Amino acid sequence: MVNIAPQVQTPVHASTEQAAPSAGSSPKDTSNLITIKSPMIGTFYRRPSPDKSNFVEEGDEVKEGKVVCIIEAMKLFNEIESEVSGKIVKILVQDSTPVEYDQPLFMVEPF
């Protein structure tokens, strides 16, 4: 039996987009938040391996280029980097769940 370690592809930059303000459903202003979206279809992972800690938590500060998650696509593990510096306000996806192209993953309050 051959044991093959997972390959890690070069980092993929997540697309960012301004979040639309909600129509009065939240008392907090969300017009300044940026959405980090999935650049591909695959499985979303919050940590590099089951025995490691999560890349980011809500409330964490991230710098541009910091890895925020991994998306596995066709047995390749793609590191997704933040394209904005700021604070993670909301994590929108559960660990180990499938994601679609352009699906929102994180809400970031930019610095």
LOVEXLUM-108530 format. One record per residue: residue in one letter; chain; x, y, z of N, C-alpha, C in turn. Coordinates in steps of 0.2 Angstrom, whole numbers, m for minus. Layout:
// LOVEXLUM-108530
+----+----+-------+-------+-------+-------+-------+-------+-------+-------+-------+
! aa ! ch !   nc1 !   nc2 !   nc3 !  cac1 !  cac2 !  cac3 !   cc1 !   cc2 !   cc3 !
+----+----+-------+-------+-------+-------+-------+-------+-------+-------+-------+
!  a !  A !     X !     Y !     Z !     X !     Y !     Z !     X !     Y !     Z !
...
+----+----+-------+-------+-------+-------+-------+-------+-------+-------+-------+
//
This chain:
// LOVEXLUM-108530
+----+----+-------+-------+-------+-------+-------+-------+-------+-------+-------+
! aa ! ch !   nc1 !   nc2 !   nc3 !  cac1 !  cac2 !  cac3 !   cc1 !   cc2 !   cc3 !
+----+----+-------+-------+-------+-------+-------+-------+-------+-------+-------+
!  m !  A !     4 !    m6 !     0 !     0 !     0 !     0 !     4 !     6 !     0 !
!  v !  A !     3 !    11 !    m4 !     7 !    17 !    m5 !     3 !    22 !    m1 !
!  n !  A !     7 !    26 !     3 !     4 !    31 !     7 !     7 !    38 !     4 !
!  i !  A !     2 !    42 !     1 !     4 !    48 !    m2 !     1 !    54 !     2 !
!  a !  A !     6 !    58 !     4 !     4 !    64 !     8 !     1 !    69 !     3 !
!  p !  A !    m4 !    73 !     6 !    m8 !    78 !     2 !    m3 !    83 !     0 !
!  q !  A !    m4 !    86 !    m7 !     0 !    91 !    m9 !    m3 !    98 !    m8 !
!  v !  A !     1 !   102 !    m7 !    m1 !   109 !    m5 !     1 !   113 !   m11 !
!  q !  A !    m4 !   116 !   m14 !    m3 !   121 !   m20 !    m1 !   128 !   m18 !
!  t !  A !     2 !   132 !   m22 !     3 !   138 !   m20 !    m3 !   142 !   m18 !
!  p !  A !    m2 !   147 !   m14 !    m8 !   151 !   m11 !   m12 !   154 !   m16 !
!  v !  A !   m18 !   154 !   m15 !   m23 !   157 !   m20 !   m26 !   163 !   m16 !
!  h !  A !   m26 !   169 !   m19 !   m29 !   175 !   m16 !   m37 !   175 !   m16 !
!  a !  A !   m40 !   176 !   m11 !   m47 !   176 !   m11 !   m50 !   182 !   m13 !
!  s !  A !   m55 !   182 !   m17 !   m58 !   189 !   m19 !   m61 !   192 !   m13 !
!  t !  A !   m61 !   199 !   m14 !   m64 !   203 !    m8 !   m69 !   207 !   m12 !
!  e !  A !   m74 !   209 !    m8 !   m80 !   213 !   m10 !   m83 !   217 !    m4 !
!  q !  A !   m85 !   223 !    m6 !   m89 !   226 !     0 !   m95 !   223 !     2 !
!  a !  A !   m96 !   222 !     8 !  m103 !   219 !    10 !  m108 !   224 !    10 !
!  a !  A !  m114 !   222 !     7 !  m120 !   226 !     7 !  m123 !   227 !    14 !
!  p !  A !  m125 !   233 !    16 !  m128 !   234 !    22 !  m134 !   231 !    23 !
!  s !  A !  m136 !   228 !    28 !  m142 !   224 !    29 !  m148 !   229 !    30 !
!  a !  A !  m154 !   228 !    28 !  m159 !   232 !    29 !  m162 !   233 !    36 !
!  g !  A !  m159 !   236 !    40 !  m161 !   237 !    47 !  m162 !   231 !    51 !
!  s !  A !  m159 !   225 !    49 !  m160 !   219 !    53 !  m154 !   219 !    58 !
!  s !  A !  m149 !   223 !    58 !  m144 !   223 !    63 !  m142 !   230 !    65 !
!  p !  A !  m142 !   231 !    71 !  m141 !   238 !    74 !  m134 !   241 !    72 !
!  k !  A !  m129 !   236 !    71 !  m122 !   238 !    69 !  m121 !   239 !    62 !
!  d !  A !  m118 !   244 !    60 !  m116 !   246 !    53 !  m112 !   241 !    50 !
!  t !  A !  m114 !   238 !    45 !  m110 !   233 !    41 !  m107 !   236 !    35 !
!  s !  A !  m108 !   242 !    33 !  m107 !   245 !    26 !   m99 !   245 !    25 !
!  n !  A !   m95 !   245 !    30 !   m88 !   245 !    30 !   m85 !   238 !    29 !
!  l !  A !   m89 !   233 !    30 !   m86 !   226 !    30 !   m84 !   224 !    23 !
!  i !  A !   m79 !   220 !    23 !   m77 !   217 !    16 !   m78 !   209 !    17 !
!  t !  A !   m80 !   206 !    12 !   m81 !   199 !    12 !   m76 !   196 !     8 !
!  i !  A !   m73 !   191 !    11 !   m68 !   186 !     8 !   m72 !   180 !     5 !
!  k !  A !   m71 !   179 !    m1 !   m75 !   174 !    m5 !   m71 !   168 !    m7 !
!  s !  A !   m74 !   163 !    m8 !   m71 !   157 !   m10 !   m69 !   158 !   m18 !
!  p !  A !   m62 !   157 !   m20 !   m60 !   157 !   m26 !   m61 !   151 !   m31 !
!  m !  A !   m64 !   146 !   m27 !   m65 !   139 !   m31 !   m70 !   135 !   m27 !
!  i !  A !   m72 !   130 !   m30 !   m77 !   125 !   m27 !   m72 !   120 !   m24 !
!  g !  A !   m74 !   118 !   m18 !   m70 !   113 !   m14 !   m73 !   112 !    m7 !
!  t !  A !   m69 !   109 !    m3 !   m71 !   108 !     4 !   m67 !   113 !     8 !
!  f !  A !   m70 !   117 !    13 !   m67 !   122 !    17 !   m64 !   119 !    23 !
!  y !  A !   m58 !   121 !    25 !   m55 !   119 !    31 !   m52 !   125 !    35 !
!  r !  A !   m54 !   125 !    41 !   m51 !   131 !    45 !   m44 !   130 !    48 !
!  r !  A !   m42 !   124 !    48 !   m35 !   122 !    51 !   m31 !   118 !    46 !
!  p !  A !   m24 !   118 !    46 !   m20 !   115 !    42 !   m20 !   107 !    42 !
!  s !  A !   m22 !   105 !    48 !   m23 !    97 !    49 !   m27 !    96 !    56 !
!  p !  A !   m30 !    91 !    57 !   m34 !    90 !    63 !   m31 !    91 !    70 !
!  d !  A !   m24 !    90 !    70 !   m21 !    91 !    76 !   m18 !    98 !    77 !
!  k !  A !   m19 !   103 !    73 !   m17 !   110 !    73 !   m23 !   114 !    75 !
!  s !  A !   m21 !   120 !    77 !   m26 !   125 !    78 !   m29 !   129 !    72 !
!  n !  A !   m35 !   132 !    73 !   m38 !   136 !    67 !   m33 !   141 !    65 !
!  f !  A !   m33 !   143 !    58 !   m29 !   148 !    55 !   m31 !   155 !    58 !
!  v !  A !   m38 !   156 !    59 !   m41 !   162 !    62 !   m47 !   161 !    66 !
!  e !  A !   m48 !   165 !    70 !   m55 !   165 !    74 !   m58 !   172 !    74 !
!  e !  A !   m64 !   172 !    75 !   m68 !   179 !    75 !   m64 !   183 !    80 !
!  g !  A !   m63 !   189 !    78 !   m60 !   194 !    83 !   m52 !   194 !    81 !
!  d !  A !   m49 !   190 !    78 !   m42 !   190 !    76 !   m41 !   195 !    71 !
!  e !  A !   m35 !   198 !    71 !   m33 !   203 !    66 !   m29 !   199 !    61 !
!  v !  A !   m30 !   201 !    55 !   m26 !   198 !    49 !   m23 !   203 !    45 !
!  k !  A !   m17 !   201 !    42 !   m13 !   206 !    38 !   m14 !   203 !    31 !
!  e !  A !   m13 !   207 !    26 !   m14 !   205 !    19 !    m9 !   200 !    18 !
!  g !  A !   m11 !   194 !    15 !    m6 !   189 !    13 !    m7 !   183 !    19 !
!  k !  A !   m10 !   184 !    24 !   m11 !   179 !    29 !   m15 !   173 !    27 !
!  v !  A !   m13 !   167 !    28 !   m18 !   162 !    26 !   m24 !   162 !    31 !
!  v !  A !   m30 !   161 !    29 !   m36 !   161 !    33 !   m39 !   155 !    33 !
!  c !  A !   m38 !   151 !    28 !   m41 !   144 !    27 !   m38 !   140 !    22 !
!  i !  A !   m40 !   134 !    21 !   m38 !   129 !    16 !   m45 !   127 !    12 !
!  i !  A !   m44 !   127 !     5 !   m50 !   124 !     2 !   m47 !   118 !    m2 !
!  e !  A !   m49 !   112 !    m1 !   m47 !   106 !    m4 !   m51 !   105 !   m11 !
!  a !  A !   m48 !   105 !   m16 !   m51 !   104 !   m23 !   m47 !    98 !   m27 !
!  m !  A !   m50 !    93 !   m28 !   m47 !    87 !   m32 !   m41 !    85 !   m28 !
!  k !  A !   m41 !    84 !   m22 !   m35 !    81 !   m18 !   m29 !    86 !   m17 !
!  l !  A !   m30 !    93 !   m19 !   m25 !    98 !   m19 !   m28 !   102 !   m13 !
!  f !  A !   m23 !   104 !    m9 !   m25 !   108 !    m3 !   m23 !   116 !    m4 !
!  n !  A !   m27 !   120 !    m6 !   m26 !   127 !    m8 !   m26 !   132 !    m2 !
!  e !  A !   m21 !   135 !     0 !   m21 !   140 !     5 !   m24 !   146 !     2 !
!  i !  A !   m29 !   149 !     6 !   m32 !   155 !     4 !   m30 !   160 !     9 !
!  e !  A !   m27 !   166 !     5 !   m24 !   171 !     9 !   m29 !   177 !     9 !
!  s !  A !   m29 !   181 !    14 !   m33 !   187 !    15 !   m29 !   193 !    10 !
!  e !  A !   m34 !   196 !     7 !   m31 !   202 !     2 !   m32 !   208 !     6 !
!  v !  A !   m34 !   208 !    12 !   m35 !   214 !    16 !   m33 !   214 !    23 !
!  s !  A !   m30 !   219 !    26 !   m28 !   219 !    33 !   m34 !   221 !    37 !
!  g !  A !   m36 !   218 !    42 !   m42 !   220 !    46 !   m43 !   215 !    52 !
!  k !  A !   m49 !   215 !    54 !   m51 !   211 !    60 !   m57 !   206 !    57 !
!  i !  A !   m56 !   200 !    59 !   m61 !   195 !    57 !   m67 !   196 !    61 !
!  v !  A !   m73 !   198 !    58 !   m79 !   199 !    62 !   m83 !   193 !    62 !
!  k !  A !   m84 !   189 !    57 !   m88 !   184 !    56 !   m85 !   178 !    52 !
!  i !  A !   m86 !   172 !    54 !   m84 !   166 !    50 !   m90 !   163 !    47 !
!  l !  A !   m91 !   163 !    41 !   m98 !   161 !    38 !   m99 !   154 !    36 !
!  v !  A !   m93 !   150 !    37 !   m94 !   143 !    34 !   m91 !   138 !    40 !
!  q !  A !   m95 !   133 !    41 !   m92 !   128 !    46 !   m87 !   124 !    43 !
!  d !  A !   m82 !   122 !    47 !   m76 !   118 !    45 !   m78 !   111 !    42 !
!  s !  A !   m75 !   109 !    37 !   m76 !   103 !    33 !   m82 !   103 !    29 !
!  t !  A !   m84 !   108 !    27 !   m91 !   108 !    23 !   m89 !   111 !    16 !
!  p !  A !   m93 !   108 !    11 !   m92 !   110 !     4 !   m93 !   118 !     3 !
!  v !  A !   m90 !   121 !    m1 !   m91 !   128 !    m3 !   m91 !   129 !   m11 !
!  e !  A !   m95 !   134 !   m13 !   m95 !   135 !   m20 !   m91 !   141 !   m22 !
!  y !  A !   m90 !   142 !   m28 !   m86 !   147 !   m31 !   m89 !   154 !   m29 !
!  d !  A !   m86 !   158 !   m27 !   m88 !   165 !   m25 !   m93 !   165 !   m19 !
!  q !  A !   m93 !   160 !   m15 !   m97 !   159 !    m9 !   m93 !   163 !    m3 !
!  p !  A !   m97 !   168 !     1 !   m94 !   171 !     6 !   m91 !   167 !    11 !
!  l !  A !   m85 !   168 !    14 !   m82 !   164 !    19 !   m81 !   168 !    25 !
!  f !  A !   m78 !   174 !    25 !   m77 !   178 !    31 !   m79 !   185 !    30 !
!  m !  A !   m81 !   189 !    35 !   m82 !   196 !    35 !   m77 !   199 !    39 !
!  v !  A !   m74 !   204 !    36 !   m68 !   207 !    38 !   m69 !   215 !    39 !
!  e !  A !   m67 !   218 !    45 !   m68 !   225 !    46 !   m61 !   228 !    44 !
!  p !  A !   m60 !   231 !    39 !   m53 !   233 !    37 !   m50 !   239 !    42 !
!  f !  A !   m44 !   239 !    42 !   m40 !   244 !    46 !   m40 !   250 !    42 !
+----+----+-------+-------+-------+-------+-------+-------+-------+-------+-------+
//
